[in-house]
Amino acid sequence: MKVQKLPVQQRRRILLTNGRFPVALDLARQLKKVGHTVYSVDPMHYHVHKFSRSVKKSYQVPAPHVAADGYVDCIRMAVHQLRIDILIPLHEEIFYLAQVDDLRPFLFAPDFHTLLALHNKWSFYQLTVAAGLSAPPSVLCKSMEDIYTKLDLANKEYALKPVFGRALSGIHHHKPGEIVPADLGISEDLPYICQEWIQGKQLCSYAVARGGEIKASAVYPVIDTIDGSSCVYFESIESPRVKQFMEVIARTYNITGQIAFDFIETPEHMYVLECNPRATSGIHLYNQTPYLAEAFTNPLTLRVDAAIGKKVQMVPGMLMWDKGEKTRHEKMQHTKRLLGTHDSLFTIRDPFPALMQPFLYVTYKRRCRENNLVLKELFQWDVVWEPTRAGLQKAHNEAIFANDSVAFIAYGENSALTNSCIPNPILVQQQQQPMMMMMPQQQPVTMMPQQQMIDMNRPQPINTFVSDQPSTIFSGDKSNFPQTTHVIAQQAF
């Protein structure tokens, strides 16, 4: 798609808080394509943003998981010294930044209490029930005794997941009659949500919302994955029930930021499993278009959903696809998708992120050896957020002081976060008057008025490509920065 650059006065200076993930590269290209100036930071020295022409400059900063204070200080310096207009978080660094008051005016994300309520799988389940939407029957367990007394282990299938987990980390699939592993690690400090296992079609969604209104959204089925959870092939589909769910959650809790959901679809119901209040692979379905960039930067933009039928793949991931237990037909279909689908990584105007993949792979393997990690852990370990009981108690006290109604669900009675018994006004209200029930499939679903929709297939003005100089990066000591690293990094911006 040919895209026209924005007038100079509408262009923004944008800081992405992560430069290693494919979605970070795709989003940088989309923002650059319409004329914005993109910067990024990352604890890694080498990553895809390092070699991208779409990123004006990339800086190495302390790892938030290792040195949170140093990381926040460097972000603060970057925002002010680079004159940043919008700060877009891409992974769990969002939780470190959402707690910093002086960064809130720049941060494109929900407030911290809303983030916590969405990210915590148990409190999100409560939010879903409170909004009258469908989710698998779930139980909160804080000990092995809870597992054996609250669950029907002999007759039912369950997914046992840490409430603050991500992807497939820590998940145990329990089948009827099996013994639950004693080393599961469940405790008061590491509670689990135990969801009844639902058989059906796996769907993922991604959306950008402003003031409770969806500005961009995409829905795609889980088809080709690596490690069983990370999608590497994306095909946009129409799903009114999923879009309705996103609209209800965004509107009910007045979301501004990125939100993504995982679903299981059966012929009768659409069940939501969990929420990721951050960037996900749905960004790829806006590849080479201006619409997602508009959703991030223009509060007055109209809603534009990803074009139905659009297909994008990540070739390196598709090549790593596990063929072990696949049928011949599945292998043939995978090969067909591999040979006939646009690659999100390689573009002739920005080729080096793809061409440098062998070099990056070598550096990633070296870092794995240095930190005793496997490759799939490397990309997350230094940016994940793992809350402490003291930190959650502090947030809990702030919620009481602010009388935050959304936070009451996260911190209230039966919460996975605290043992306090705070009345939950939202749940009390919902017991009296349900907010909205998920419509049966055969009933019409309320959608956005037609005049507010934009045809993604309409012709676009021709884009004049203007490249920046190759991006540079602040050098430093890998990712294990001490707390004082921000003093050294101050001169980088």
Legacy VTK file of the C-alpha trace (Angstrom):
# vtk DataFile Version 3.0
C-alpha trace
ASCII
DATASET POLYDATA
POINTS 493 float
0.000 0.000 0.000
1.281 3.451 -0.935
0.988 5.899 1.930
1.242 9.657 2.122
3.374 11.197 4.857
1.690 13.433 7.393
2.163 17.214 7.356
5.179 18.235 9.435
3.057 19.734 12.218
1.271 16.386 12.723
4.419 14.286 13.000
5.451 13.028 16.434
8.638 11.956 18.176
7.949 8.461 19.503
9.919 6.240 21.880
9.383 2.475 21.757
10.430 0.739 24.967
11.634 -2.424 23.283
13.620 -3.078 20.127
14.041 -6.849 20.076
10.642 -8.235 19.128
9.318 -8.523 15.565
6.279 -6.453 16.552
8.636 -3.650 17.667
10.210 -3.619 14.216
6.864 -3.724 12.400
5.408 -0.921 14.514
8.516 1.251 14.002
8.180 0.814 10.230
4.487 1.709 10.295
5.161 4.852 12.344
8.117 5.855 10.174
6.109 5.295 7.013
3.741 8.150 7.808
6.529 10.506 8.866
6.981 10.075 12.613
10.470 9.992 14.158
11.032 6.737 16.032
13.529 6.032 18.808
13.868 2.893 20.885
15.543 1.545 24.011
16.426 -2.016 24.936
18.625 -3.819 27.480
20.138 -5.871 24.635
23.128 -4.483 22.765
22.166 -6.094 19.445
18.594 -6.524 18.261
16.525 -5.852 15.116
16.098 -2.120 15.828
19.879 -1.782 15.825
19.902 -2.390 12.064
16.614 -0.799 11.009
16.387 2.377 8.920
12.989 3.009 10.482
14.565 3.774 13.884
16.455 7.051 14.122
18.463 5.892 17.123
18.376 3.019 19.612
19.841 3.125 23.115
20.936 0.351 25.423
19.507 0.813 28.904
19.451 -1.161 32.183
17.242 -4.217 32.281
14.068 -3.377 34.244
13.965 -6.860 35.761
17.522 -6.395 37.083
17.749 -2.648 37.753
14.275 -1.121 37.678
15.323 2.268 39.065
18.116 2.639 36.529
15.772 1.631 33.722
13.118 4.174 34.708
15.728 6.928 35.089
17.042 6.258 31.582
13.531 6.309 30.122
12.900 9.607 31.888
16.126 11.072 30.432
15.251 9.836 26.956
11.760 11.320 27.088
13.003 14.762 28.065
16.280 14.957 26.155
14.876 13.514 22.932
11.713 15.636 23.295
9.462 12.582 23.050
5.751 13.134 22.424
4.500 9.556 22.878
5.990 6.673 24.869
4.718 3.301 23.600
5.492 0.241 25.770
5.662 -3.102 24.018
6.137 -5.763 26.690
6.021 -6.086 30.475
8.215 -3.032 30.957
4.820 -1.338 30.831
4.299 -2.220 34.519
7.473 -0.445 35.606
6.615 2.686 33.629
2.925 2.891 34.568
3.925 3.465 38.204
5.982 6.576 37.381
3.821 9.681 37.732
5.931 12.054 35.643
5.892 9.615 32.706
2.108 9.177 32.660
1.457 12.185 30.348
3.622 10.506 27.678
2.730 6.851 28.262
0.219 5.251 25.884
-1.173 2.751 28.374
-3.913 2.288 30.982
-3.221 3.363 34.555
-1.328 0.909 36.748
-4.342 -0.424 38.661
-6.243 -1.174 35.464
-3.153 -2.830 33.977
-2.807 -5.001 37.043
-6.473 -5.999 37.016
-6.242 -6.983 33.321
-2.879 -8.747 33.559
-3.732 -10.779 36.647
-5.579 -13.799 35.290
-7.809 -14.178 38.334
-8.835 -10.532 38.603
-9.393 -10.456 34.830
-11.707 -13.432 35.222
-13.621 -11.406 37.832
-13.778 -8.396 35.513
-15.124 -10.623 32.747
-17.824 -12.103 34.967
-18.700 -8.651 36.297
-19.257 -7.425 32.737
-21.579 -10.345 32.031
-19.226 -11.989 29.520
-18.252 -15.641 29.034
-15.152 -17.266 30.529
-14.323 -20.870 31.474
-15.387 -21.694 35.055
-12.331 -20.897 37.176
-11.060 -21.325 40.721
-8.266 -19.499 42.562
-5.846 -21.838 44.354
-3.094 -20.757 46.739
-1.863 -24.182 47.876
-1.804 -27.828 46.852
-4.546 -28.372 49.412
-6.719 -25.952 47.411
-5.961 -27.935 44.272
-7.206 -31.183 45.787
-10.210 -29.756 47.658
-11.574 -27.192 45.189
-11.139 -29.074 41.896
-12.805 -32.187 40.516
-9.506 -33.737 39.448
-10.951 -37.192 38.842
-13.532 -36.128 36.273
-12.559 -32.783 34.760
-9.807 -31.380 32.574
-8.106 -28.169 33.743
-5.536 -25.599 32.735
-3.519 -24.626 35.810
-1.743 -21.282 35.320
0.111 -18.777 37.525
-2.006 -15.635 37.822
0.974 -13.557 36.686
2.249 -15.951 34.014
2.818 -15.300 30.319
2.586 -17.475 27.180
2.927 -21.131 28.275
5.230 -20.448 31.226
4.228 -22.505 34.239
1.072 -23.919 32.655
0.040 -27.447 33.577
-2.588 -29.291 31.531
-4.377 -31.607 33.931
-6.277 -34.553 32.510
-8.919 -36.500 34.485
-7.429 -38.952 36.951
-3.841 -37.741 36.633
-1.721 -36.670 39.586
-0.921 -32.965 39.849
2.891 -32.506 40.026
4.069 -31.758 43.555
6.670 -29.303 42.242
4.072 -27.020 40.659
5.281 -24.199 42.916
1.841 -22.971 43.950
1.800 -20.873 47.126
0.358 -17.726 48.727
2.998 -15.751 46.843
2.439 -17.681 43.589
-1.298 -18.385 43.313
-2.747 -20.258 40.343
-5.952 -19.858 38.410
-7.467 -23.223 37.526
-9.692 -23.022 34.449
-11.868 -25.821 33.160
-10.378 -26.980 29.874
-12.501 -25.995 26.873
-12.067 -27.744 23.537
-12.471 -25.445 20.567
-10.856 -23.128 18.056
-8.122 -20.856 19.419
-8.416 -17.186 18.484
-6.327 -14.135 19.367
-7.249 -10.482 19.190
-5.389 -7.187 19.372
-6.759 -3.674 19.695
-5.759 -0.072 20.303
-8.275 1.907 22.357
-8.641 5.564 23.338
-10.964 6.675 26.107
-12.842 3.383 25.986
-13.325 3.458 22.206
-11.634 0.921 19.917
-9.621 2.666 17.188
-8.002 -0.397 15.577
-8.498 -4.138 16.010
-7.509 -7.461 14.509
-8.660 -11.046 15.071
-6.658 -14.074 13.936
-6.741 -17.833 14.563
-3.813 -19.768 16.011
-2.481 -21.820 13.083
1.321 -22.099 12.917
3.276 -21.711 16.154
6.655 -22.388 17.669
6.833 -23.751 21.238
3.064 -24.245 21.097
2.150 -20.637 21.886
4.037 -18.097 19.759
2.208 -17.500 16.484
4.357 -17.105 13.373
1.558 -16.963 10.786
-1.310 -14.480 10.918
-4.526 -14.286 8.920
-7.122 -11.645 9.709
-10.651 -13.017 10.087
-14.074 -11.550 10.860
-15.439 -12.367 14.317
-18.301 -10.158 15.549
-18.381 -11.916 18.920
-14.698 -11.214 19.591
-15.031 -7.600 18.484
-18.065 -7.161 20.672
-16.135 -8.513 23.649
-13.249 -6.077 23.035
-15.684 -3.183 22.750
-17.434 -4.075 26.018
-14.192 -4.358 28.013
-12.674 -1.200 26.502
-15.838 0.830 27.083
-16.663 -0.559 30.528
-13.215 0.130 31.966
-12.425 3.197 29.844
-9.256 1.717 28.373
-6.616 3.834 26.687
-3.791 1.670 25.404
-3.163 -1.673 23.772
-5.252 -4.687 24.777
-5.124 -8.247 23.498
-7.197 -11.305 24.383
-6.988 -15.065 23.894
-10.211 -16.940 23.175
-11.602 -20.426 22.702
-14.525 -20.571 20.273
-17.085 -23.362 20.332
-20.239 -23.591 18.209
-22.274 -22.284 21.170
-19.989 -19.849 22.997
-16.954 -17.586 22.823
-14.836 -17.978 25.963
-12.140 -15.477 26.864
-9.093 -17.029 28.539
-6.853 -14.109 29.458
-5.801 -10.565 28.635
-2.442 -9.117 27.613
-2.605 -5.317 28.096
0.331 -4.698 25.762
1.558 -5.185 22.211
1.041 -8.571 20.567
1.489 -10.078 17.121
-1.773 -8.574 15.886
0.366 -5.540 14.986
1.626 -7.507 11.968
-1.826 -7.439 10.389
-1.413 -3.679 9.873
1.895 -4.239 8.086
2.547 -1.604 5.353
-0.561 0.442 6.245
-0.949 3.809 8.051
-3.971 2.913 10.170
-2.327 1.599 13.331
0.048 4.563 13.389
-3.013 6.811 13.228
-4.635 4.985 16.140
-1.553 5.610 18.295
-0.996 9.241 17.382
-4.326 10.820 16.406
-7.063 10.978 19.086
-9.651 11.977 16.459
-8.971 9.160 14.008
-11.818 6.883 12.931
-11.745 3.177 13.608
-10.063 0.975 11.032
-9.946 -2.788 11.581
-7.372 -5.019 9.905
-8.392 -5.999 6.376
-10.214 -9.341 6.410
-8.151 -12.022 4.701
-4.809 -10.243 5.103
-1.990 -12.756 5.623
1.463 -12.170 7.108
4.167 -14.555 8.265
7.509 -14.470 10.066
9.748 -16.625 7.883
12.393 -17.451 10.548
9.634 -18.690 12.845
7.892 -20.596 10.057
11.158 -22.405 9.364
11.341 -23.393 13.039
7.811 -24.859 12.962
7.668 -28.258 14.677
6.632 -30.836 12.079
6.941 -33.807 14.443
3.333 -34.947 14.920
1.753 -33.186 11.952
-0.111 -35.016 9.216
0.984 -34.927 5.588
-1.870 -32.553 4.762
-0.878 -30.187 7.580
2.715 -30.179 6.358
1.604 -29.403 2.801
-0.616 -26.541 4.014
2.239 -25.156 6.082
4.570 -25.258 3.072
1.942 -23.503 0.962
1.664 -20.713 3.539
5.444 -20.456 3.826
5.945 -20.056 0.069
2.981 -17.812 -0.643
2.712 -15.323 2.239
4.284 -11.909 2.730
7.130 -11.855 5.267
6.804 -9.198 7.986
10.560 -9.130 8.625
12.057 -8.512 5.190
11.388 -5.412 3.126
13.534 -4.062 0.298
13.533 -0.577 1.867
14.674 -1.878 5.264
16.538 -5.126 4.529
19.156 -5.296 7.261
16.986 -6.559 10.161
16.351 -9.671 8.043
19.848 -9.954 6.577
21.447 -9.705 10.025
19.452 -12.619 11.440
22.414 -15.073 11.318
24.563 -12.585 13.244
21.788 -11.925 15.740
21.238 -15.653 16.227
24.908 -16.098 17.166
24.750 -13.223 19.662
21.531 -14.579 21.141
23.076 -18.038 21.623
26.095 -16.470 23.318
23.845 -14.551 25.701
21.954 -17.776 26.433
25.195 -19.459 27.500
26.233 -16.460 29.608
22.904 -16.325 31.446
22.113 -20.064 31.476
18.920 -19.598 29.466
17.261 -21.318 26.546
16.519 -19.210 23.473
12.790 -18.722 24.086
13.534 -17.421 27.611
16.200 -14.976 26.443
13.774 -12.508 24.887
11.735 -12.076 28.048
13.773 -12.707 31.184
15.223 -9.190 31.529
12.004 -7.271 30.756
9.406 -9.325 32.655
7.631 -7.896 35.663
7.276 -10.140 38.714
5.328 -8.392 41.476
6.303 -8.783 45.115
3.854 -9.019 47.976
5.168 -5.707 49.348
4.693 -4.020 45.975
1.174 -5.343 45.614
0.307 -4.266 49.141
1.497 -0.748 48.332
-0.663 -0.685 45.196
-3.556 -2.066 47.230
-3.269 0.806 49.726
-3.146 3.329 46.877
-6.331 1.822 45.415
-8.121 2.256 48.727
-6.972 5.861 48.973
-8.055 6.618 45.398
-11.354 4.693 45.747
-10.488 3.086 42.394
-13.473 0.916 41.429
-11.565 -1.177 38.871
-8.754 -1.786 41.348
-11.245 -3.112 43.893
-11.632 -6.197 41.720
-7.873 -6.704 41.652
-7.445 -6.211 45.389
-10.797 -7.186 46.830
-12.118 -10.265 48.528
-10.788 -13.556 47.101
-8.137 -11.572 45.272
-4.989 -13.287 44.070
-3.027 -10.257 45.231
-3.813 -9.767 48.904
-5.675 -11.391 51.751
-7.724 -8.283 52.481
-11.503 -8.310 52.404
-12.484 -5.047 50.724
-16.091 -4.754 49.534
-16.220 -4.935 45.768
-18.664 -2.255 44.533
-18.532 -3.410 40.903
-19.431 -7.000 41.762
-22.194 -5.828 44.103
-23.609 -3.629 41.328
-23.382 -6.436 38.775
-25.275 -8.816 41.062
-28.111 -6.286 41.096
-28.043 -5.283 37.433
-25.912 -7.182 34.879
-24.044 -4.824 32.570
-24.216 -6.771 29.357
-24.518 -10.404 28.381
-22.684 -12.014 25.498
-25.166 -12.308 22.669
-25.895 -15.785 21.314
-24.347 -16.414 17.945
-27.659 -16.327 16.088
-28.611 -12.859 17.355
-27.398 -9.719 15.603
-24.345 -8.055 17.136
-24.155 -4.292 17.527
-21.264 -3.057 15.403
-19.764 0.343 14.673
-21.906 2.618 12.464
-21.003 2.158 8.838
-20.117 5.829 8.310
-17.343 5.522 10.904
-15.634 2.624 9.142
-12.895 3.083 6.561
-12.259 0.815 3.622
-8.701 -0.501 3.969
-8.640 -1.446 0.322
-9.239 2.067 -1.003
-6.408 3.696 -3.020
-3.909 5.737 -1.019
-1.799 8.736 -2.078
1.713 7.909 -3.206
4.337 7.849 -0.471
7.749 9.453 -0.921
10.220 7.371 1.076
12.775 9.330 3.055
15.380 7.334 4.952
17.286 8.229 8.096
20.902 7.391 8.785
21.445 3.845 10.102
20.481 3.604 13.746
23.126 3.651 16.459
23.068 2.339 19.989
24.492 3.301 23.348
27.098 0.729 24.265
27.323 -0.741 27.711
27.743 -3.939 29.687
25.246 -6.410 28.214
22.006 -6.316 30.226
23.150 -6.867 33.803
23.403 -3.185 34.615
24.016 -2.118 38.222
21.626 0.334 39.850
24.000 3.213 39.026
24.136 2.574 35.292
21.775 5.462 34.577
24.508 7.889 35.611
26.719 6.577 32.792
23.830 6.319 30.330
22.847 9.954 30.883
25.308 11.048 28.230
23.753 8.790 25.611
20.718 10.953 24.903
LINES 1 494
493 0 1 2 3 4 5 6 7 8 9 10 11 12 13 14 15 16 17 18 19 20 21 22 23 24 25 26 27 28 29 30 31 32 33 34 35 36 37 38 39 40 41 42 43 44 45 46 47 48 49 50 51 52 53 54 55 56 57 58 59 60 61 62 63 64 65 66 67 68 69 70 71 72 73 74 75 76 77 78 79 80 81 82 83 84 85 86 87 88 89 90 91 92 93 94 95 96 97 98 99 100 101 102 103 104 105 106 107 108 109 110 111 112 113 114 115 116 117 118 119 120 121 122 123 124 125 126 127 128 129 130 131 132 133 134 135 136 137 138 139 140 141 142 143 144 145 146 147 148 149 150 151 152 153 154 155 156 157 158 159 160 161 162 163 164 165 166 167 168 169 170 171 172 173 174 175 176 177 178 179 180 181 182 183 184 185 186 187 188 189 190 191 192 193 194 195 196 197 198 199 200 201 202 203 204 205 206 207 208 209 210 211 212 213 214 215 216 217 218 219 220 221 222 223 224 225 226 227 228 229 230 231 232 233 234 235 236 237 238 239 240 241 242 243 244 245 246 247 248 249 250 251 252 253 254 255 256 257 258 259 260 261 262 263 264 265 266 267 268 269 270 271 272 273 274 275 276 277 278 279 280 281 282 283 284 285 286 287 288 289 290 291 292 293 294 295 296 297 298 299 300 301 302 303 304 305 306 307 308 309 310 311 312 313 314 315 316 317 318 319 320 321 322 323 324 325 326 327 328 329 330 331 332 333 334 335 336 337 338 339 340 341 342 343 344 345 346 347 348 349 350 351 352 353 354 355 356 357 358 359 360 361 362 363 364 365 366 367 368 369 370 371 372 373 374 375 376 377 378 379 380 381 382 383 384 385 386 387 388 389 390 391 392 393 394 395 396 397 398 399 400 401 402 403 404 405 406 407 408 409 410 411 412 413 414 415 416 417 418 419 420 421 422 423 424 425 426 427 428 429 430 431 432 433 434 435 436 437 438 439 440 441 442 443 444 445 446 447 448 449 450 451 452 453 454 455 456 457 458 459 460 461 462 463 464 465 466 467 468 469 470 471 472 473 474 475 476 477 478 479 480 481 482 483 484 485 486 487 488 489 490 491 492
